[in-house]
């Protein structure tokens, strides 16, 4: 806060410029007696020499002088220095107050000079000068505080990035464990993450929720780590008992992800538990109907179905995209939330682009050859960090 009673320092340097020596001497004596550090100059050129070598707070200058006149001196001072300038003249008919102030003068005083008026006006100019100096000091302090705040905010942003990395690391480790059981699901989790984030964004979910779904959706099948290999990768048709075993991956996944305080794992548990529920209530494990299934589960359900239909599995060849879309349309209002089906279809061009990018990117393909466990883990690290 700038205080009205700002303190003016002692021995303020003042320069008096006038070609009439008696006037400069009288002003010099008066200002020195009042406690000012007074300097004098006989003309504009001499004044500029003094200002160039000495810090001057206020210049008091006559206007009509030989050589450089007072207005020209005023303009030179304002162009290169921060001194305040008071002008004085006895020829008021040739100059007006407004034009002189417009040129940059801080005040104007007429001759013959009243020393009492001069002191009052000089104090007023100095008071305004030091108020502005105080204002600038406070502004610099505020700028420093803002810079510190921005630095702190950058630190917070970095912490958020590190937290995101922690989320990705969690996804990475959990999905890595599941991938050991099924070599064909590597690209699936990358596509799922991107499909689900796109759908969530187009549904106008919050930015935070979109991010959570993006990170959590790859964990939808984490429960398959508890399914026996002979069932999980069986090329033929599953028996009724085997299918019941497969269905248990939802409850196994929910149990693996239970009781976490991390939001991403809470959403991942929700997804793992509900992504096989159906809009009409005929899904599993709990037969939830319509909005009783959380939106994260409904989003993952349609993305998972599309990706399963259009991808190779041990028990099937991939369906063409058009066939997959026909199946999804037929399940609108049955297996799938109608509003999510509509959003999915409205954005099918972007969905296909994601599929093409992931399928064609050699950095994320696990189908070219078999990986050792060490190489597979390294590949997953690269894929998750680049594609999520």
C-alpha positions in Angstrom: 0.0 0.0 0.0 1.3 3.5 -0.9 1.0 5.8 2.1 0.0 9.5 1.6 2.6 10.6 4.1 5.5 9.0 2.2 8.9 10.0 3.7 11.1 12.4 1.7 14.8 11.8 2.4 17.1 14.6 3.7 19.5 16.4 1.4 17.4 15.9 -1.8 19.6 17.0 -4.8 18.1 20.0 -6.6 19.5 21.8 -9.7 18.6 25.5 -10.4 19.1 26.6 -14.0 19.0 30.3 -14.8 21.2 32.7 -16.8 20.6 35.4 -14.2 23.2 34.8 -11.5 21.5 36.8 -8.7 18.4 34.6 -9.1 20.3 31.4 -8.9 22.2 32.7 -5.9 19.1 33.6 -4.0 17.4 30.3 -4.8 20.6 28.5 -3.9 20.7 30.1 -0.5 17.0 29.5 0.2 17.1 25.8 -0.7 20.4 25.2 1.1 19.0 26.8 4.2 16.0 24.5 3.9 18.2 21.4 3.9 18.4 20.7 0.1 21.6 19.7 -1.7 21.5 22.5 -4.2 23.4 22.8 -7.5 23.3 25.7 -10.0 23.9 26.0 -13.8 24.0 29.2 -16.0 22.5 27.6 -19.1 21.0 24.4 -20.5 24.3 23.0 -21.7 25.8 23.3 -18.3 22.7 21.8 -16.7 22.9 18.7 -19.0 26.6 18.3 -18.0 25.7 18.3 -14.3 22.7 15.9 -14.8 25.0 13.6 -16.7 27.4 13.3 -13.8 25.1 13.8 -10.7 21.8 12.2 -9.7 19.3 15.1 -9.5 15.8 14.7 -8.2 14.3 18.0 -9.3 15.5 20.6 -11.9 14.1 24.1 -11.5 14.8 25.9 -14.7 14.1 29.3 -16.3 12.5 29.1 -19.8 14.0 32.1 -21.5 17.8 31.5 -21.7 20.4 32.0 -24.4 21.3 28.9 -26.4 19.2 26.0 -25.1 16.0 27.4 -23.7 14.1 25.9 -20.8 11.6 24.0 -22.9 14.4 22.4 -24.9 16.2 21.5 -21.6 13.0 20.0 -20.3 12.5 17.8 -23.4 16.2 16.6 -23.2 15.9 15.8 -19.5 12.6 13.9 -20.0 14.0 12.0 -22.9 17.1 10.6 -21.1 16.7 11.0 -17.3 14.1 10.5 -14.6 14.5 13.9 -12.9 11.4 16.0 -12.2 11.4 19.4 -13.8 9.8 22.7 -12.5 9.8 25.6 -14.9 9.8 29.3 -14.1 9.4 32.4 -16.2 8.3 36.0 -16.1 7.1 36.0 -19.7 3.7 34.3 -19.3 2.3 35.8 -22.5 4.7 33.5 -24.6 4.0 30.3 -22.8 1.0 28.5 -21.2 0.9 26.1 -18.3 -0.8 23.3 -20.3 1.8 23.2 -23.0 4.7 23.1 -20.5 3.1 20.4 -18.4 2.3 18.4 -21.6 6.1 18.6 -22.5 6.7 16.8 -19.2 7.1 19.5 -16.5 6.0 18.5 -13.0 5.1 22.1 -12.1 5.2 25.7 -13.2 6.0 28.9 -11.3 6.0 32.5 -12.3 8.6 35.2 -11.7 9.1 37.2 -9.6 9.4 34.1 -7.4 7.8 33.9 -4.0 10.2 31.7 -2.0 7.3 30.5 0.1 5.4 29.4 -3.0 8.5 27.8 -4.4 9.0 25.7 -1.2 5.4 24.6 -1.2 5.5 23.6 -4.9 8.9 21.9 -4.6 7.6 19.8 -1.6 4.5 18.9 -3.6 6.6 17.8 -6.6 8.9 15.8 -4.3 6.0 14.2 -2.4 4.5 13.0 -5.8 8.0 11.8 -6.9 8.5 9.7 -3.8 4.9 8.4 -3.9 5.7 7.1 -7.4 9.0 5.7 -6.3 7.2 3.9 -3.5 4.6 2.6 -6.0 7.3 1.3 -8.2 9.0 -0.4 -5.2 5.7 -2.1 -4.3 5.2 -3.1 -7.9 8.6 -4.7 -8.1 7.9 -6.5 -4.8 4.6 -7.7 -6.3 6.3 -8.8 -9.4 8.9 -10.8 -7.3 6.0 -12.4 -5.4 4.3 -13.2 -8.7 7.5 -14.7 -10.0 7.8 -16.8 -6.8 4.2 -17.9 -7.2 4.7 -18.9 -10.8 7.8 -20.8 -9.8 5.7 -22.6 -7.1 3.0 -23.3 -9.7 5.6 -24.8 -12.0 6.7 -27.0 -9.1 3.0 -28.1 -8.6 2.7 -28.8 -12.3 5.9 -30.9 -12.2 4.4 -32.7 -9.2 1.3 -33.4 -11.2 3.4 -34.8 -14.0 5.2 -37.0 -11.6 1.9 -38.2 -10.2 0.7 -38.9 -13.8 3.9 -40.9 -14.2 3.0 -42.8 -11.0 -0.4 -43.6 -12.4 1.2 -44.8 -15.6 3.6 -46.9 -13.7 0.7 -48.5 -11.8 -1.1 -49.2 -15.1 2.2 -50.5 -16.5 2.8 -53.0 -13.7 -0.7 -54.3 -13.5 -1.2 -54.6 -17.3 2.3 -56.2 -17.6 1.2 -58.9 -15.2 -2.0 -59.6 -17.2 -0.1 -59.6 -20.5 2.0 -62.5 -19.5 -1.2 -64.5 -19.8 -2.2 -63.4 -23.3 0.2 -62.4 -26.0 -2.6 -61.0 -28.2 -3.8 -58.3 -25.8 -0.8 -56.0 -26.0 -2.1 -53.5 -28.6 -5.6 -54.0 -27.2 -4.8 -52.0 -24.0 -3.4 -49.1 -26.0 -6.4 -48.9 -28.3 -8.7 -49.2 -25.3 -7.1 -46.3 -23.5 -7.4 -44.0 -26.5 -10.9 -45.2 -27.5 -12.2 -44.6 -24.0 -10.6 -41.2 -23.5 -12.0 -40.1 -26.9 -15.6 -41.3 -26.0 -15.3 -39.7 -22.5 -14.2 -36.4 -24.0 -17.0 -36.4 -26.6 -19.5 -37.1 -23.9 -18.3 -33.9 -22.3 -17.1 -35.5 -19.1 -14.8 -33.4 -16.9 -11.2 -33.1 -17.9 -10.2 -34.9 -14.7 -12.6 -37.8 -15.5 -11.4 -38.1 -19.0 -7.9 -38.4 -17.7 -8.9 -41.0 -15.1 -10.7 -43.1 -17.7 -7.7 -42.8 -20.0 -5.4 -44.2 -17.4 -7.8 -46.7 -15.8 -9.4 -48.3 -18.8 -6.3 -50.5 -19.7 -6.8 -52.3 -16.4 -10.4 -53.4 -17.3 -9.3 -57.1 -17.8 -6.7 -57.2 -15.0 -8.7 -60.0 -13.4 -7.7 -62.3 -16.2 -4.5 -62.9 -14.4 -6.6 -65.3 -12.2 -8.0 -67.2 -15.2 -6.3 -70.5 -16.0 -4.3 -70.4 -19.3 -6.1 -73.4 -20.8 -9.4 -71.4 -20.6 -8.0 -67.9 -21.3 -6.3 -68.8 -24.6 -8.5 -71.7 -25.6 -9.0 -71.6 -29.4 -12.3 -73.5 -29.4 -15.7 -72.8 -28.0 -15.9 -72.5 -24.2 -18.1 -74.8 -22.2 -20.7 -73.3 -19.9 -18.4 -74.0 -16.9 -15.4 -72.4 -18.6 -17.5 -69.3 -19.5 -18.5 -68.9 -15.9 -14.8 -69.1 -15.0 -14.0 -66.4 -17.6 -16.8 -64.2 -16.2 -15.1 -64.3 -12.8 -12.3 -62.0 -14.2 -14.6 -59.0 -13.3 -14.8 -59.9 -9.6 -11.1 -60.9 -9.5 -10.1 -57.6 -11.1 -12.3 -55.7 -8.6 -10.6 -57.6 -5.7 -7.1 -56.8 -7.0 -7.9 -53.1 -7.3 -10.0 -52.8 -4.1 -9.3 -50.5 -1.2 -7.0 -48.1 -3.0 -7.0 -44.4 -2.1 -5.8 -43.4 -5.5 -8.6 -42.1 -7.8 -7.2 -43.8 -10.8 -7.4 -47.2 -9.1 -10.8 -46.5 -7.8 -12.0 -45.9 -11.3 -10.1 -48.9 -12.6 -11.8 -51.1 -10.0 -15.2 -49.6 -11.1 -14.4 -50.4 -14.7 -13.0 -53.9 -14.0 -16.2 -54.8 -12.1 -18.8 -53.3 -14.4 -17.6 -53.3 -18.0 -19.5 -56.5 -18.9 -22.8 -55.2 -17.5 -25.5 -54.4 -20.1 -28.0 -51.6 -20.6 -30.9 -54.0 -20.4 -29.7 -55.7 -17.2 -28.6 -59.0 -18.7 -24.9 -58.5 -18.2 -22.6 -59.8 -15.4 -21.5 -60.0 -12.6 -24.5 -58.2 -11.0 -27.1 -57.7 -13.8 -27.0 -53.9 -13.4 -29.5 -52.0 -15.6 -29.1 -48.7 -17.4 -27.5 -45.9 -15.4 -26.9 -48.3 -12.5 -23.8 -49.2 -14.3 -21.3 -46.3 -13.9 -20.5 -44.4 -17.0 -16.9 -45.5 -16.9 -18.1 -49.1 -17.2 -20.5 -48.3 -20.0 -17.8 -46.5 -22.0 -15.3 -49.3 -21.6 -18.0 -51.9 -22.5 -18.6 -50.5 -26.0 -14.9 -49.8 -26.6 -14.0 -53.3 -25.5 -16.6 -54.9 -27.7 -15.5 -53.0 -30.8 -11.9 -53.9 -30.2 -12.7 -57.5 -29.5 -14.7 -57.7 -32.7 -12.1 -56.1 -34.9 -9.1 -57.8 -33.4 -7.7 -61.3 -33.8 -8.2 -63.6 -30.9 -7.2 -67.3 -30.3 -10.8 -68.3 -31.0 -11.6 -66.0 -34.0 -10.3 -63.9 -36.9 -10.9 -60.1 -36.8 -14.3 -58.9 -38.2 -14.3 -56.0 -40.7 -15.0 -52.7 -39.0 -18.3 -52.3 -40.9 -19.5 -55.6 -39.5 -18.5 -54.7 -36.0 -20.4 -51.4 -36.3 -23.5 -53.2 -37.5 -23.4 -55.5 -34.5 -22.9 -52.5 -32.1 -25.9 -50.6 -33.7 -28.0 -53.7 -33.3 -27.2 -53.7 -29.6 -28.2 -50.0 -29.1 -30.5 -50.0 -26.1 -29.8 -53.7 -25.4 -26.2 -54.2 -24.5 -25.1 -50.6 -24.8 -26.2 -47.2 -23.6 -27.9 -45.5 -26.6 -26.3 -42.2 -26.0 -22.8 -43.7 -25.9 -23.5 -45.7 -29.1 -24.5 -42.4 -30.8 -21.4 -40.7 -29.7 -19.3 -43.7 -30.8 -20.9 -43.7 -34.3 -20.6 -39.9 -34.6 -16.9 -40.2 -34.0 -16.1 -43.4 -35.9 -13.6 -41.7 -38.2 -11.5 -40.8 -35.1 -12.0 -44.3 -33.7 -10.7 -45.8 -37.0 -7.7 -43.5 -37.0 -6.7 -44.6 -33.5 -7.0 -48.3 -34.6 -4.9 -47.6 -37.7 -2.2 -45.7 -35.8 -1.9 -48.4 -33.2 -2.0 -51.3 -35.7 0.6 -49.8 -37.9 3.0 -48.5 -35.3 5.8 -51.0 -35.0 6.8 -49.6 -31.6 3.6 -50.9 -30.0 3.0 -54.1 -32.0 3.5 -57.4 -30.0 2.4 -59.7 -32.8 5.5 -59.8 -35.0 7.4 -62.2 -32.8 7.6 -63.5 -29.3 9.2 -61.4 -26.6 11.3 -62.6 -23.6 9.8 -61.6 -20.3 12.5 -58.9 -19.9 12.0 -57.6 -23.5 8.2 -57.7 -23.1 8.3 -55.6 -20.0 10.6 -53.0 -21.6 8.2 -52.9 -24.6 5.2 -52.3 -22.4 7.0 -49.5 -20.6 7.7 -47.8 -23.9 4.2 -48.3 -25.2 2.3 -47.2 -22.2 4.4 -44.1 -21.6 4.2 -43.0 -25.2 0.7 -43.9 -26.1 -1.3 -43.1 -22.9 
